[in-house]
Amino acid sequence: MSGITWRPCFYGEQWPDQFAQLPDDQSRHNVSQTLADSRLEGKVHTREDVSDLVDVVLGRISPEESVARGMRRYRAQRSATA
């Protein structure tokens, strides 16, 4: 998929600073597709979710750490609404 031109997705329009950290349109496209796939399954992402995914792509955190952070946010949200 060379020569791809990324167009901001829903999350890219909402938080352009997150996508601006990525090195190229291919990376931005990959992150957009990942978010779109899970959104089709009913997931609504937060800024923190998007930030974690960008951090995984950039090698700042591991995929396992991203999942752990997401689970902590989920538990905190459930506790707050219980």
Buried (B, 14 or more C-beta within 10 A) or exposed (E): EEEEEBEEBEBBEEBEEBBEBBEEBBBBBBBBEBBEEBBEEEEEBBEEBBBBBBBBBEEEBEEEEBEEBBEEBEEEEEEEEE
